[in-house]
Every structure is written in structure tokens, then in C-alpha cells.
Amino acid sequence: MSKYQVNQKGYYGPFGGAYIPEMLYPNVEELQQQYLSIIEDPSFKEEFEQLLRDYVGRPSPLYPAKRLSEKYGTNIFLKREDLNHTGAHKINNTIGQILLAEKLGKKRIIAETGAGQHGVATATVCALKGLECVVYMGEIDIQRQAPNVARMKMMGATVIAATSGSKTLKDATNEALRDWINNPVDTHYIIGSVVGPHPYPDMVARFQSIISEETRKQLLEKTGKATPDIVMACVGGGSNAAGMFYHFLDDEDVQIIAVEAAGHGVDSGESAATTQLGQEGVLHGSRSILMQTEDGQVIEPYSISAGLDYPGIGPQHAWLFKSGRGTYVSATDEEAMNAGLLLTKLEGIIPAIESSHALAHLEKMTFKGDETVVICLSGRGDKDLDNYMKYFGF
């Protein structure tokens, strides 16, 4: 078994586990006992793959970005998750989890969302399957991601504002967990990232691993070699990165780079660069690295990107960072916004601000010229046009 994947007790090295209130134990134990047998069943796999193909539009292209490659003097490929139905990688996981919920006999689905992409993806699959959908979203995120809120409501979802704390993703997650505690029998909680109690980090990573599975095949076809020299992705909780890295973790010659959101600067007091600012602790049901005060209170994160302002990272990412397998860096708001605009002008692709953080790190890298670099373009920028317009004064 890979030393970078979850062990039988739900841990990645010292990180992971299921730190949950007693009321949630039956829900989580049910998932722990059944998720692997369900998702490895041939009939599950067949429906999952059919929906990814015919509904989501997979495989997503691996695009050789020629003008971007010329600028940085190397060979850059973009894994185009932005071209999926709903505009991001999130749909890979929600399709998997809605099928799992059906197998478990659940009739009601809840979710949390930050940028709204996971909320949209959850509302989408609930409409597809005719299940009740409730999405918790921070009050601030509702304001800055209005188009996604409208999409969710059009698909029949109920969107509930989280009005406590920073009124963003952390608080939406808290509200969703409270709901689950109150509705344990008929409700499945579709967590959108590789966070939460075991088995969620592993389960979400497995559903997202289609990203790197396809990338290996596509690279082999395009370059004659299944592995890149460098693979990069942005990280909030870290689901697109977990999927992008999944099938390269044991290829030690593949350099893994994860880019967090530095906000106004790592030391500005307004940042979400968890690995640089955080300490080990427990958040939302798992042991990981999170931004916290000396007495263990969560520090409010900040990023211009609604999808990256999470105060922790998934336990697998914490282990990749701690073990040295992955390099965890950060990009500021300014660096990310400029990188997003650059890609738009060079390639005619408007990326989500989340994805722009990964692109921004190219400015800080030195290339020999013959490397193969794969960047996960996790989402498209339609939802962020208002932010781009305000930032650049268009």
C-alpha cells in the first residue's frame, strides 16, 4: 500500500481520523464500513463512469498551452477541469457521492460551499436524481458568488446562509455538520473537499483521482511518457489537488507543488497559507494542520478567492507537506489575479481565481526548458468575472 494513502484506521501518518461528536458516530461508522465495498462494486463503477462520460463530458482535455509555455520556457499542459459540466472539478465528487447516498438509501442531501462550485455541483446531481438538497453557504460568500447561488436555486436547492463567525466556508461547514447531527437517518452530507472525518478525505480523493488517471493516459499519448516532471494545483481544503496528485504520489521523481492562498501576504494577518501559518490540531472531524491561536481557537482565513479561504488543509495534504513529498507554497491575491489575466490574454482561457493561484507560482520557478509541467485548471472564471472586473477596472 502507498505510504501516502490512508491506512486502515483512517490516518495519513499522524493526520486524519474521525474526531466527531457521539451523535454523528452512527452516520460516520456507516460510511466507514460500507464506502469501499459500494464504490468498488462493478455496477457502481459502471454508472459512475457512464455519468462522468455522458453527463460531465469526461475525459477533460489535457491542453498544451503553447503561448504560456513560450513565456516560461518549458512545456506546460493544462488539465482542463474547467470544461466539465458545471465548470469545475467538483462534479466528479458529487456524482460519486450521490450514487453512494442512493445505495445507502438516503433521501436528503446537505452540503457546504464556499465559492459555490461545490454547491452548484451538489444541486446539479440532486436535480439529476430527484433528491432534496440543502446547501449551507457563508453570508459573505452568498454576496460575492451571486451567479452560483442563482444556479443552485434554479435547480431546486434550498440555500441557507451561515451568519456566524467569518460568514464564509468554515462557518458553512459548521452549520452543515449541525444539520447532519439533527437528521442522522435520512440525510447524507456531501462534503466538497478532502476534509472532515474519515472516510471523507479518502473517499473524495478517490472520486477526484479520475483527474490524474486521465492525465497519465493523455501524457503518454502526447509525450510518450505517463509521468510529468512537475504537477501543480491550488489548495484550499485540497480536493482538486488530491485528485491531480493521486496517481503520481508513488512516482518519487514527479515533483508535486501545491499553491495555497497568501491573501494580502503570508505575514499580513489576512491570509489562508495554512502550511506556513498553521499548527497541528483538529478541525471539522480530522487531525490536520490549521491556522489557530495559541489556545487553539481557529484564526479566520482570508483570500480574494472564495474557494481557498479555509483555515486548514485536508489530512493527506498535511502528511504530504510534513513528509516532504509535496512542496507547499503560496500566492498572494495580486499574484493570482495577474496570473489569471495573463492566461486569459495568452491562451483565451479565463480561469477561476482559485486555479489562478497555481498559475501564479510559474513566476517564481526556474526551468531548464525541457520539463513537462501539468497544472490543474480546476475551474473556469465565469463565476469570478465580477471580481476580475472590479480588480482590474474593466
Beta strands, then each sheet from edge to edge (+ up, - down):
strand 1: 11-12
strand 2: 15-16
strand 3: 62-64
strand 4: 75-80
strand 5: 108-113
strand 6: 132-138
strand 7: 158-162
strand 8: 187-190
strand 9: 230-234
strand 10: 255-263
strand 11: 279-283
strand 12: 286-290
strand 13: 326-332
strand 14: 372-377
sheet 1: 1+ 2-
sheet 2: 3+ 4- 14- 9- 10- 13-
sheet 3: 7+ 6+ 5+ 8+
sheet 4: 11+ 12-
end
